Amino acid sequence: MPKRVDMLNSAGRLAAAVLCVAAYFLFSEAVLDLTVFRGAKTDVDFYGNIVFSKEEAESADKFKRDIISLGEERQTSIPGTIIFKYKPAVRESFTLNSDGFRNKEFVKKGDDEFRIAVFGDSKVFGLIIQEKDTISSIAERKLREHFHRNITVLNMGVEGHDIQRAVTTAKFYLEKIKPDMVVFYSLIIDIQGAFDFGNIDWPPFKGDEKLVPGIEGREEDKTVYDKIRLLNTLKHTYISDAEKMVARTTGQEIPAFPIPPQKIEFAEKFPETYLGRMADATDFFNKNGIASLFILPAMINVKQPLSDNEKFFLYRNEMYLPGINLFTRKCIEGIREALETGKYGSNIVDQSEIFQGEQDTVFFDGIHYTPKFMRVAADHIADEMIKTLEDGGYFEEK
């Protein structure tokens, strides 16, 4: 019995569709391997490749594969506290010691050793950053050279730590690491937490709870999901004018929707809450004879001018969390105004605008610095450590 013509047409169209999809993925494989994408699997990979050198891109990709290889439960909580940290691991890109920090094992402090511990988020941890370029490594080299002393700088950073968790971590490990000085570097996680939940105090973990890792991903390369996500990036970057429309509609110089009314109060109260936590921590460490320094990191939301890469990520912020860009600006402006009152100590330093005037991409994924600007930021942090130690007369001859 002969087949109907419409059945033949349907089969032909189906076969053509299958061939088109196959051709697309074969083409995408070639693009991802042979062009500027250099194996990019996500939008963050794509933008990193644009601004990274080939060596930096390969190193970053290796780091991400190493940390993803730890599994989805690579972080663990400490029951009864608000602390979460990494599980011990050794990889080519990094070592996480038996306490879960990016250090060698903690040992008894030497008689002539001056020990500094740096706490904070993924910037302190050194996400996708080689060991020699982390904040702690650069600061240690610079301080040793400046003071000609046996100075050790410990890396106590963890992806996702805000000032609450960082200070609590410092107190928890005080007796074990016995620092002479503690440094804190955190802001973006604090602001995002305030936007999502308000200015709350985190409740303690009840047990070894499952945590969401900072870097999403799978060990498998070039999945269908990754290709679709990358395709969406290209669409937003080269086709969509939505970010320009948002900027025109709201009259803002950055892509921004108005702050949701129910979140305005969160932004207004944020500076007092954030700086108050620092003031309380300062009192605690002073009573224990430990110098403390709080540094506000640079933020993409106040950087001018913005590179095309940075504009994309501000646009993406607004697509996922409408109002977050203006919310962040309001928080930062409030912090500056509060610091100008002199109510808070001189140990709180604002570095949120250290990259003003920089035309190149500083924030390759909207949050983290490129390796080049990570080194610049680390130099600034080391300079503030030096100033604090000199002002306190720590190494003056008695």
C-alpha positions in Angstrom: 0.0 0.0 0.0 1.6 3.3 -1.0 2.4 5.8 1.8 0.5 9.1 1.9 2.3 12.2 0.6 1.8 14.1 3.9 3.4 11.2 5.8 6.5 11.4 3.5 6.6 15.2 4.0 6.5 14.8 7.8 9.2 12.2 7.8 11.4 14.4 5.6 10.9 17.4 7.8 11.8 15.4 10.9 14.9 14.0 9.3 15.9 17.5 8.2 15.4 18.8 11.7 17.5 16.1 13.2 20.3 16.8 10.6 20.1 20.5 11.5 20.5 19.9 15.2 23.4 17.5 14.6 25.0 20.0 12.3 24.6 22.8 14.9 26.3 20.7 17.6 29.1 19.6 15.3 29.6 23.2 14.4 29.5 24.3 18.0 32.2 21.7 18.9 34.5 23.2 16.3 33.8 26.8 17.5 34.3 25.9 21.2 37.7 24.2 20.4 39.2 26.4 17.7 38.1 30.0 18.5 38.3 32.5 21.3 35.8 30.3 23.2 38.7 27.9 23.8 36.6 25.2 25.4 34.1 27.5 27.0 31.2 25.7 28.5 29.3 28.6 30.1 28.9 32.3 29.8 31.5 32.9 32.6 34.0 30.8 30.6 33.3 32.7 27.5 33.9 36.1 29.1 36.9 34.9 31.0 38.5 33.8 27.7 38.0 37.2 26.1 40.0 38.9 28.8 42.4 36.2 29.9 45.6 35.3 28.2 45.7 31.7 26.8 47.9 30.7 29.8 45.5 32.3 32.3 42.4 30.7 30.6 44.0 27.2 30.7 45.0 27.7 34.4 41.5 28.9 35.3 39.9 26.0 33.5 42.2 23.6 35.3 41.3 25.1 38.6 37.6 24.9 38.0 37.9 21.2 36.9 39.9 20.5 40.0 37.4 22.1 42.4 34.4 20.5 40.6 36.1 17.2 40.9 35.7 17.4 44.7 32.0 16.8 44.2 28.8 18.7 45.0 29.4 18.2 48.8 32.9 19.7 48.9 32.0 22.0 51.7 30.9 21.0 55.2 29.3 22.8 58.1 30.3 22.8 61.8 27.2 21.9 63.8 26.2 24.5 66.4 28.0 27.3 64.5 27.3 29.3 61.3 30.6 28.2 59.9 31.0 26.2 56.7 34.3 25.4 55.1 35.9 22.9 52.6 36.7 19.3 53.2 40.4 18.3 53.0 41.7 17.6 49.5 44.8 17.7 47.4 44.6 18.8 43.8 47.1 20.1 41.2 45.7 23.6 41.5 45.4 23.8 45.3 45.7 22.0 48.6 43.0 22.1 51.3 44.6 21.2 54.6 43.0 18.9 57.2 41.0 21.8 58.5 39.7 22.6 55.0 41.6 25.8 54.3 43.9 26.6 51.4 47.1 26.3 53.4 49.7 23.9 54.5 48.9 22.3 57.8 48.6 24.7 60.7 51.6 24.4 63.0 52.7 25.9 66.2 53.7 29.5 65.8 57.4 30.1 65.9 59.0 32.3 68.6 60.0 35.0 66.0 57.0 34.6 63.8 54.4 37.3 63.3 51.2 35.6 62.1 48.4 37.3 60.1 45.2 35.5 59.0 43.0 36.8 56.2 39.3 35.8 56.3 36.6 36.4 53.7 35.0 35.0 50.5 36.1 33.5 47.3 38.4 36.4 46.5 40.4 35.6 49.6 40.3 31.9 48.9 41.6 32.7 45.4 39.0 31.2 43.1 40.7 30.3 39.7 43.8 32.1 41.0 47.2 30.4 41.2 48.7 30.1 44.7 51.4 32.7 44.1 48.8 35.3 43.1 46.4 34.9 46.1 46.0 37.7 48.6 47.8 35.8 51.3 50.8 34.9 49.1 51.3 38.4 47.7 50.8 40.0 51.1 53.3 37.6 52.8 56.0 38.4 50.2 55.4 42.1 50.4 55.3 42.3 54.2 58.4 40.2 54.6 60.3 42.4 52.2 59.1 45.6 53.8 59.7 44.7 57.4 62.5 42.1 57.0 60.6 39.9 59.5 59.4 36.3 59.7 55.8 37.2 58.8 53.3 34.5 57.8 50.0 35.2 56.1 47.3 32.5 56.3 44.6 32.1 53.8 41.3 31.5 55.6 39.0 32.4 52.8 35.9 30.3 51.8 33.5 30.6 48.9 30.3 32.2 50.2 31.6 33.7 53.4 30.2 37.0 54.5 31.4 39.1 57.4 29.3 37.2 59.9 30.8 33.8 58.9 34.3 35.2 58.5 34.4 36.8 62.0 32.9 33.6 63.5 35.5 31.5 61.7 38.3 33.7 63.1 37.0 33.4 66.6 36.5 29.6 66.2 40.1 29.1 65.1 41.7 31.7 67.3 43.4 29.2 69.7 44.6 26.9 66.9 46.2 29.5 64.6 47.0 32.2 67.3 47.2 35.2 64.9 48.8 38.5 65.8 46.5 40.2 63.3 43.3 39.4 61.5 42.2 40.9 58.2 38.7 40.6 56.7 37.7 41.1 53.1 34.0 40.7 52.3 31.1 42.8 51.0 29.3 41.3 48.0 28.0 38.2 49.8 26.8 40.5 52.6 24.8 42.7 50.2 23.3 39.7 48.3 22.3 38.2 51.6 20.6 41.4 52.7 18.8 41.7 49.3 17.5 38.1 49.6 16.8 37.8 53.3 17.2 41.2 55.0 19.8 42.0 57.6 19.5 38.8 59.5 21.8 36.9 61.8 22.4 33.4 60.4 21.1 30.6 62.5 23.5 27.9 63.5 23.8 24.7 61.5 21.9 21.8 63.2 24.1 19.1 61.7 26.5 18.4 58.8 24.0 20.0 56.3 24.3 19.8 52.6 25.6 23.0 51.1 25.3 24.4 47.6 28.9 24.8 46.1 30.0 28.1 44.8 31.0 26.9 41.3 28.3 24.9 39.6 29.3 22.3 37.0 30.0 18.7 36.2 33.1 16.9 35.4 31.8 16.0 31.9 32.8 18.5 29.2 30.6 20.2 26.6 27.2 19.0 27.7 24.0 20.0 25.9 23.1 22.2 28.9 26.4 24.0 28.7 26.0 24.6 24.9 22.5 26.0 25.4 23.7 28.3 28.2 26.6 29.5 26.0 24.2 30.1 23.1 22.1 32.3 25.4 25.1 34.4 26.2 25.8 35.0 22.6 22.2 36.0 22.0 22.3 38.5 24.9 25.7 39.8 23.9 25.3 40.3 20.2 21.5 40.4 19.5 19.6 41.8 22.5 19.3 45.5 23.2 17.5 44.9 26.5 20.3 46.4 28.6 20.2 49.6 26.6 16.4 49.7 26.9 16.6 49.2 30.7 19.2 52.0 31.0 17.1 54.4 28.9 13.9 53.6 30.7 15.2 54.1 34.2 17.6 56.9 33.4 20.5 55.0 35.1 24.0 54.9 33.8 24.1 51.1 34.5 21.4 48.5 33.6 19.1 48.9 36.6 15.4 48.5 37.6 14.1 50.3 40.6 14.8 48.7 44.0 11.7 46.6 45.0 9.8 48.6 47.6 9.9 45.8 50.2 13.7 45.8 50.0 14.4 49.5 50.4 14.4 49.2 54.1 17.0 46.4 53.9 19.3 48.7 52.0 18.8 51.6 54.4 19.6 49.5 57.4 22.5 47.6 55.8 25.4 50.0 56.5 24.6 50.1 60.3 24.3 46.3 60.5 27.4 45.6 58.4 29.7 48.2 60.1 28.2 47.4 63.5 29.4 43.8 63.1 32.9 45.1 62.3 32.9 47.3 65.4 31.8 44.4 67.6 34.5 42.2 66.2 37.1 45.0 66.7 36.3 45.1 70.4 36.6 41.4 70.7 40.0 41.2 69.0 41.3 44.2 70.9 40.5 42.5 74.2 42.5 39.5 73.0 45.5 41.6 72.0 45.0 41.1 68.3 45.1 43.8 65.6 42.2 43.8 63.2 41.7 45.3 59.8 38.5 45.3 57.7 38.8 46.1 54.0 35.8 46.8 51.7 36.5 45.1 48.3 36.1 46.8 44.9 32.6 46.4 43.4 31.5 46.3 39.8 28.4 48.3 40.6 30.3 51.5 41.3 33.1 51.1 38.7 33.3 53.6 35.9 33.8 53.2 33.0 32.4 49.7 32.6 33.8 47.4 29.9 31.4 45.6 27.6 32.0 42.4 29.5 31.1 44.1 32.8 28.0 45.7 31.3 26.8 42.3 30.3 27.1 40.9 33.8 25.3 43.9 35.3 22.6 43.3 32.8 22.5 39.6 33.8 22.2 40.6 37.4 19.0 42.6 36.6 17.5 39.7 34.6 17.9 37.4 37.6 17.4 39.8 40.5 15.6 43.0 39.3 16.8 46.0 41.4 20.0 44.4 42.7 22.3 46.9 41.0 20.7 50.0 42.6 20.3 48.1 45.9 24.0 47.4 45.9 24.8 51.0 45.1 22.6 52.3 47.9 24.3 50.0 50.3 27.8 51.1 49.3 26.8 54.8 49.4 25.4 54.3 52.8 28.6 52.7 54.1 30.6 55.6 52.8 28.4 58.1 54.5 28.5 56.2 57.8 32.3 56.0 57.6 32.5 59.8 57.1 30.8 60.4 60.4 33.8 59.1 62.3 31.6 56.8 64.3 33.5 53.7 63.2 37.2 53.0 63.7 40.1 53.7 61.4 40.6 50.0 60.9 37.8 49.9 58.4 39.1 50.8 54.9 37.0 51.5 51.8 38.6 50.1 48.7 35.4 49.7 46.7 36.5 52.3 44.1 40.2 51.4 43.7 39.5 50.6 40.0 37.8 53.8 39.1 38.9 55.0 35.7 40.1 51.6 34.6 38.7 50.9 31.1 39.8 47.2 31.0 37.6 44.4 32.4 38.4 44.1 36.1 35.4 41.8 37.0 35.6 39.0 34.5 32.4 37.3 35.8 30.8 40.3 37.5 32.2 39.4 40.9 35.8 38.1 40.7 38.9 39.9 39.5 41.0 38.8 36.5 44.4 37.5 37.6 46.0 40.8 36.7 43.6 42.9 38.8 43.7 40.3 41.6 47.4 41.1 41.9 46.6 44.8 42.0 43.9 44.3 44.7 46.3 42.2 46.7 49.0 44.9 46.6 46.4 47.4 47.9 45.5 45.1 50.7 49.1 44.5 51.6 49.7 48.2 51.7 46.9 48.6 54.2 48.4 45.8 56.4 51.7 47.6 56.3 50.1 50.9 57.3 48.2 49.3 60.2 51.4 47.6 61.5 53.4 50.8 61.2 50.8 53.0 62.8 50.6 50.5 65.7 54.4 50.4 66.1 54.4 46.6 66.0 58.0 46.3 64.7 59.6 49.3 66.4 62.8 48.5 68.2 62.1 48.5 72.0 
